[in-house]
């Protein structure tokens, strides 16, 4: 109970403080007049052209949710009015005071009603918007002062009926000017507190204000000089309304460049000054011309108020939109994590260490392909959260982060980063998965964007190099890294040149024969059995060795294009040599792992095979054991279709993946080619002999023929014959030759022998 009473006491004290502060301010504004004499239908009286307290009371009704605070402010204002009536205006009868109290009570209700129609009070934090200006113009600047003027008319009828009509017009303009000068500027300034002020990016913005002010002063001085020289002394007074356009420019600058509270203060002060300048002509309101002049000035002031507020609100909204868009460009749209642009801006501020890490998570492409972007975003955010106490994370791309250390003096920081990611499990579809981390670290010196970009590039090269070698320890930049980058640039150049060769059909096919060991006397001695090998020509017409273009093309994901180019080139050559077609017994064509996994490749290959100049039985497609095992499902589907067409299927480089014999059972296999690294030393009867022997056994189990590669001497041939190998390929039987020459020679030899 004691704590509740304490809270209630504090709340009541806060309400009382508000009433004292705001009510006192209303009393002060009530005593600030813009005096003039109104003469309407012969009734002359002293009056004020602006009732500033009326505008503040409406602003309080719009902003304050506690109605008792609003009522307290109105009560304080009524007390001030009553004191002035009793002691400064010659005393008023009790009926007038009672009627005035009733009118203030009505004014309280009317102010609250108008505030509600204007959409106020609003929840804390909700600000003035541009559509509010329309309602404020209709209700605040027209309806609200008009009704208050009619209320004043009733008071005038009770006190001095002769001046009642004059009072209506006087009070309408006074209340209207009071609302224009105070209400909306106060509401805007109060609701904008805590929000950032408009930024002035350059000092030259202030030069505009200086130039405008100097121009205004020069214009006023020149005008006074002219008036004094050519007019009477009484006509040489300053008429500020003549310079309202210059004031408009100065005020517009204030709206665009000053903080909200200063801009609103400048707007209120300018409007009040203009009202003061109008007071001299307001005395002639009893005439038709004078009245319409005052009405015209009122309209201009209201337009100026609304125009300046619209300008300010538009500028505020545009700036906030620009800041939101700028903030969005600092984050990745999928994950919501800070991006490279955010990194560049961050480096401009003080850093714990001028060192940058580049984290590469393996298998994220598979994660996206299998589960979608939402799962990828979940995994990337989980990784960032896991590292947030060690480093600042900036998302670069799928599974790639740039990292900045949070603390200095931690020599094991990067090892801890790798360890934390390596041991983390991410829940994907209810199953925990791990993403292997590879990390490159590079130092940098400077805050310029180019410096940071170079550090990111250097660290990324190191991370990709670590993945290439399967190294889970961080790689640091050293002098030898420049050679690595040079090698990578050379690979990129080779890949680009290889693609250009493919698309310009600069493909040259070579042919290496395959011989039978068991059946040395073939039915057709001129029959062509062998493997087609691909070479590319560069722009100078020089041959590019496979070592120059195979790895770069595979790294660029373009190996399938190479395979299709080989098939097209082969079929073109065969069509050009129709006489050689009967001698083509079995032509082997290599397929890469990327081709096996590509649906578009499969569609294109089937289209090419439909126009093959050779029967399907004369074509054999070779796939490496590693590629076949890595893409078992896709490989099994494609190879089964090719076999159904009548083509033969060979597994190349057999023996390098012997631990996966079980998975080979899922593939259709006609030929097993034993890898040359085992064949070279088979005659030494060591471990390689055992591998070849096992390979022959596996081939027999699969019902497949065996081919031994890299046979270069007769001892090796003898050993292979003894092991039961059926076919051989190597320099002992022939080096690779251009296929065009091989086809031509086959036709020539067959013709010469009468075949």
ChimeraX attribute file (.defattr): number of C-alpha atoms within 10 A of each C-alpha:
attribute: neighborCount
match mode: 1-to-1
recipient: residues
	/A:1	5
	/A:2	7
	/A:3	8
	/A:4	9
	/A:5	10
	/A:6	11
	/A:7	11
	/A:8	12
	/A:9	12
	/A:10	12
	/A:11	12
	/A:12	12
	/A:13	12
	/A:14	13
	/A:15	16
	/A:16	15
	/A:17	13
	/A:18	17
	/A:19	21
	/A:20	16
	/A:21	12
	/A:22	21
	/A:23	26
	/A:24	16
	/A:25	17
	/A:26	23
	/A:27	20
	/A:28	14
	/A:29	19
	/A:30	18
	/A:31	15
	/A:32	13
	/A:33	15
	/A:34	20
	/A:35	16
	/A:36	18
	/A:37	17
	/A:38	23
	/A:39	18
	/A:40	20
	/A:41	12
	/A:42	11
	/A:43	14
	/A:44	14
	/A:45	13
	/A:46	11
	/A:47	17
	/A:48	21
	/A:49	27
	/A:50	30
	/A:51	25
	/A:52	29
	/A:53	25
	/A:54	27
	/A:55	28
	/A:56	27
	/A:57	28
	/A:58	26
	/A:59	25
	/A:60	28
	/A:61	28
	/A:62	25
	/A:63	20
	/A:64	15
	/A:65	15
	/A:66	12
	/A:67	13
	/A:68	13
	/A:69	22
	/A:70	25
	/A:71	20
	/A:72	18
	/A:73	27
	/A:74	26
	/A:75	18
	/A:76	19
	/A:77	24
	/A:78	19
	/A:79	14
	/A:80	18
	/A:81	18
	/A:82	20
	/A:83	13
	/A:84	15
	/A:85	16
	/A:86	14
	/A:87	10
	/A:88	10
	/A:89	10
	/A:90	8
	/A:91	14
	/A:92	15
	/A:93	11
	/A:94	10
	/A:95	12
	/A:96	18
	/A:97	20
	/A:98	12
	/A:99	15
	/A:100	21
	/A:101	17
	/A:102	14
	/A:103	18
	/A:104	20
	/A:105	16
	/A:106	14
	/A:107	20
	/A:108	21
	/A:109	14
	/A:110	17
	/A:111	23
	/A:112	22
	/A:113	16
	/A:114	20
	/A:115	22
	/A:116	14
	/A:117	15
	/A:118	19
	/A:119	13
	/A:120	17
	/A:121	19
	/A:122	15
	/A:123	9
	/A:124	9
	/A:125	11
	/A:126	10
	/A:127	16
	/A:128	17
	/A:129	14
	/A:130	16
	/A:131	9
	/A:132	13
	/A:133	20
	/A:134	12
	/A:135	14
	/A:136	22
	/A:137	18
	/A:138	12
	/A:139	17
	/A:140	25
	/A:141	21
	/A:142	15
	/A:143	15
	/A:144	24
	/A:145	23
	/A:146	20
	/A:147	17
	/A:148	23
	/A:149	22
	/A:150	18
	/A:151	19
	/A:152	23
	/A:153	23
	/A:154	18
	/A:155	21
	/A:156	20
	/A:157	15
	/A:158	16
	/A:159	17
	/A:160	10
	/A:161	14
	/A:162	13
	/A:163	19
	/A:164	21
	/A:165	17
	/A:166	22
	/A:167	25
	/A:168	21
	/A:169	20
	/A:170	23
	/A:171	25
	/A:172	24
	/A:173	21
	/A:174	25
	/A:175	27
	/A:176	28
	/A:177	26
	/A:178	28
	/A:179	28
	/A:180	29
	/A:181	29
	/A:182	26
	/A:183	26
	/A:184	25
	/A:185	25
	/A:186	20
	/A:187	19
	/A:188	20
	/A:189	18
	/A:190	16
	/A:191	19
	/A:192	18
	/A:193	14
	/A:194	8
	/A:195	10
	/A:196	10
	/A:197	16
	/A:198	16
	/A:199	11
	/A:200	12
	/A:201	7
	/A:202	7
	/A:203	8
	/A:204	10
	/A:205	12
	/A:206	12
	/A:207	10
	/A:208	14
	/A:209	18
	/A:210	13
	/A:211	12
	/A:212	16
	/A:213	16
	/A:214	12
	/A:215	13
	/A:216	19
	/A:217	13
	/A:218	11
	/A:219	14
	/A:220	17
	/A:221	13
	/A:222	12
	/A:223	16
	/A:224	15
	/A:225	13
	/A:226	12
	/A:227	17
	/A:228	15
	/A:229	10
	/A:230	10
	/A:231	11
	/A:232	10
	/A:233	10
	/A:234	8
	/A:235	12
	/A:236	16
	/A:237	12
	/A:238	14
	/A:239	16
	/A:240	14
	/A:241	15
	/A:242	11
	/A:243	13
	/A:244	17
	/A:245	11
	/A:246	17
	/A:247	18
	/A:248	15
	/A:249	16
	/A:250	20
	/A:251	20
	/A:252	19
	/A:253	19
	/A:254	21
	/A:255	25
	/A:256	21
	/A:257	19
	/A:258	16
	/A:259	19
	/A:260	25
	/A:261	18
	/A:262	15
	/A:263	24
	/A:264	27
	/A:265	18
	/A:266	18
	/A:267	24
	/A:268	21
	/A:269	14
	/A:270	20
	/A:271	21
	/A:272	21
	/A:273	15
	/A:274	18
	/A:275	23
	/A:276	19
	/A:277	16
	/A:278	21
	/A:279	18
	/A:280	14
	/A:281	13
	/A:282	24
	/A:283	22
	/A:284	19
	/A:285	21
	/A:286	19
	/A:287	13
	/A:288	10
	/A:289	11
	/A:290	15
	/A:291	17
	/A:292	14
	/A:293	17
	/A:294	20
	/A:295	15
	/A:296	12
	/A:297	17
	/A:298	18
	/A:299	13
	/A:300	13
	/A:301	20
	/A:302	20
	/A:303	14
	/A:304	18
	/A:305	22
	/A:306	19
	/A:307	15
	/A:308	22
	/A:309	24
	/A:310	18
	/A:311	16
	/A:312	22
	/A:313	19
	/A:314	15
	/A:315	16
	/A:316	18
	/A:317	14
	/A:318	12
	/A:319	14
	/A:320	14
	/A:321	12
	/A:322	12
	/A:323	12
	/A:324	12
	/A:325	11
	/A:326	11
	/A:327	12
	/A:328	14
	/A:329	15
	/A:330	20
	/A:331	18
	/A:332	19
	/A:333	12
	/A:334	12
	/A:335	19
	/A:336	14
	/A:337	19
	/A:338	22
	/A:339	22
	/A:340	23
	/A:341	16
	/A:342	17
	/A:343	22
	/A:344	18
	/A:345	13
	/A:346	14
	/A:347	17
	/A:348	13
	/A:349	8
	/A:350	9
	/A:351	15
	/A:352	11
	/A:353	15
	/A:354	17
	/A:355	17
	/A:356	22
	/A:357	29
	/A:358	31
	/A:359	30
	/A:360	26
	/A:361	24
	/A:362	18
	/A:363	14
	/A:364	18
	/A:365	13
	/A:366	11
	/A:367	19
	/A:368	16
	/A:369	11
	/A:370	11
	/A:371	12
	/A:372	12
	/A:373	15
	/A:374	12
	/A:375	19
	/A:376	23
	/A:377	20
	/A:378	15
	/A:379	23
	/A:380	25
	/A:381	17
	/A:382	17
	/A:383	21
	/A:384	19
	/A:385	14
	/A:386	15
	/A:387	18
	/A:388	14
	/A:389	11
	/A:390	18
	/A:391	21
	/A:392	18
	/A:393	26
	/A:394	24
	/A:395	26
	/A:396	20
	/A:397	13
	/A:398	19
	/A:399	22
	/A:400	22
	/A:401	27
	/A:402	27
	/A:403	27
	/A:404	22
	/A:405	22
	/A:406	15
	/A:407	13
	/A:408	11
	/A:409	9
	/A:410	12
	/A:411	8
	/A:412	8
	/A:413	16
	/A:414	24
	/A:415	13
	/A:416	15
	/A:417	20
	/A:418	19
	/A:419	15
	/A:420	15
	/A:421	22
	/A:422	16
	/A:423	12
	/A:424	16
	/A:425	16
	/A:426	19
	/A:427	14
	/A:428	15
	/A:429	9
	/A:430	7
	/A:431	8
	/A:432	10
	/A:433	14
	/A:434	17
	/A:435	20
	/A:436	20
	/A:437	27
	/A:438	28
	/A:439	32
	/A:440	28
	/A:441	25
	/A:442	21
	/A:443	17
	/A:444	16
	/A:445	10
	/A:446	11
	/A:447	17
	/A:448	12
	/A:449	16
	/A:450	11
	/A:451	14
	/A:452	23
	/A:453	15
	/A:454	14
	/A:455	23
	/A:456	25
	/A:457	15
	/A:458	24
	/A:459	27
	/A:460	24
	/A:461	23
	/A:462	28
	/A:463	28
	/A:464	21
	/A:465	20
	/A:466	20
	/A:467	18
	/A:468	10
	/A:469	8
	/A:470	12
	/A:471	16
	/A:472	17
	/A:473	16
	/A:474	22
	/A:475	23
	/A:476	17
	/A:477	17
	/A:478	9
	/A:479	7
	/A:480	8
	/A:481	17
	/A:482	13
	/A:483	10
	/A:484	14
	/A:485	16
	/A:486	11
	/A:487	12
	/A:488	15
	/A:489	12
	/A:490	14
	/A:491	19
	/A:492	17
	/A:493	15
	/A:494	20
	/A:495	22
	/A:496	15
	/A:497	20
	/A:498	27
	/A:499	22
	/A:500	16
	/A:501	20
	/A:502	19
	/A:503	12
	/A:504	11
	/A:505	15
	/A:506	19
	/A:507	23
	/A:508	18
	/A:509	19
	/A:510	19
	/A:511	24
	/A:512	24
	/A:513	23
	/A:514	22
	/A:515	21
	/A:516	15
	/A:517	17
	/A:518	12
	/A:519	10
	/A:520	9
	/A:521	9
	/A:522	11
	/A:523	8
	/A:524	11
	/A:525	13
	/A:526	20
	/A:527	18
	/A:528	24
	/A:529	20
	/A:530	21
	/A:531	22
	/A:532	21
	/A:533	19
	/A:534	24
	/A:535	20
	/A:536	25
	/A:537	20
	/A:538	17
	/A:539	13
	/A:540	6
	/A:541	10
	/A:542	10
	/A:543	14
	/A:544	19
	/A:545	12
	/A:546	12
	/A:547	8
	/A:548	17
	/A:549	24
	/A:550	20
	/A:551	15
	/A:552	23
	/A:553	22
	/A:554	16
	/A:555	13
	/A:556	14
	/A:557	12
	/A:558	17
	/A:559	22
	/A:560	22
	/A:561	16
	/A:562	25
	/A:563	21
	/A:564	19
	/A:565	18
	/A:566	24
	/A:567	19
	/A:568	17
	/A:569	17
	/A:570	23
	/A:571	17
	/A:572	13
	/A:573	15
	/A:574	19
	/A:575	14
	/A:576	12
	/A:577	14
	/A:578	14
	/A:579	16
	/A:580	21
	/A:581	20
	/A:582	14
	/A:583	19
	/A:584	19
	/A:585	17
	/A:586	22
	/A:587	22
	/A:588	23
	/A:589	21
	/A:590	19
	/A:591	22
	/A:592	19
	/A:593	21
	/A:594	18
	/A:595	25
	/A:596	24
	/A:597	21
	/A:598	14
	/A:599	13
	/A:600	10
	/A:601	17
	/A:602	19
	/A:603	10
	/A:604	11
	/A:605	17
	/A:606	15
	/A:607	11
	/A:608	14
	/A:609	18
	/A:610	10
	/A:611	9
	/A:612	18
	/A:613	15
	/A:614	19
	/A:615	16
	/A:616	18
	/A:617	14
	/A:618	19
	/A:619	23
	/A:620	23
	/A:621	21
	/A:622	24
	/A:623	25
	/A:624	22
	/A:625	24
	/A:626	20
	/A:627	19
	/A:628	26
	/A:629	22
	/A:630	15
	/A:631	14
	/A:632	18
	/A:633	14
	/A:634	18
	/A:635	23
	/A:636	19
	/A:637	15
	/A:638	21
	/A:639	23
	/A:640	18
	/A:641	15
	/A:642	22
	/A:643	19
	/A:644	11
	/A:645	15
	/A:646	15
	/A:647	20
	/A:648	24
	/A:649	24
	/A:650	26
	/A:651	28
	/A:652	26
	/A:653	21
	/A:654	24
	/A:655	24
	/A:656	16
	/A:657	13
	/A:658	15
	/A:659	8
	/A:660	13
	/A:661	13
	/A:662	9
	/A:663	12
	/A:664	18
	/A:665	11
	/A:666	14
	/A:667	19
	/A:668	22
	/A:669	22
	/A:670	19
	/A:671	22
	/A:672	28
	/A:673	28
	/A:674	26
	/A:675	23
	/A:676	21
	/A:677	14
	/A:678	22
	/A:679	22
	/A:680	18
	/A:681	15
	/A:682	23
	/A:683	17
	/A:684	12
	/A:685	10
	/A:686	11
	/A:687	12
	/A:688	18
	/A:689	20
	/A:690	14
	/A:691	20
	/A:692	25
	/A:693	17
	/A:694	15
	/A:695	21
	/A:696	25
	/A:697	17
	/A:698	16
	/A:699	20
	/A:700	14
	/A:701	10
	/A:702	16
	/A:703	13
	/A:704	20
	/A:705	17
	/A:706	26
	/A:707	27
	/A:708	29
	/A:709	22
	/A:710	18
	/A:711	21
	/A:712	17
	/A:713	14
	/A:714	11
	/A:715	13
	/A:716	20
	/A:717	22
	/A:718	12
	/A:719	17
	/A:720	25
	/A:721	15
	/A:722	10
	/A:723	16
	/A:724	16
	/A:725	25
	/A:726	17
	/A:727	21
	/A:728	25
	/A:729	24
	/A:730	19
	/A:731	14
	/A:732	14
	/A:733	15
	/A:734	14
	/A:735	12
	/A:736	18
	/A:737	15
	/A:738	16
	/A:739	21
	/A:740	17
	/A:741	12
	/A:742	18
	/A:743	22
	/A:744	13
	/A:745	14
	/A:746	20
	/A:747	20
	/A:748	16
	/A:749	13
	/A:750	17
	/A:751	11
	/A:752	9
	/A:753	8
	/A:754	7
	/A:755	11
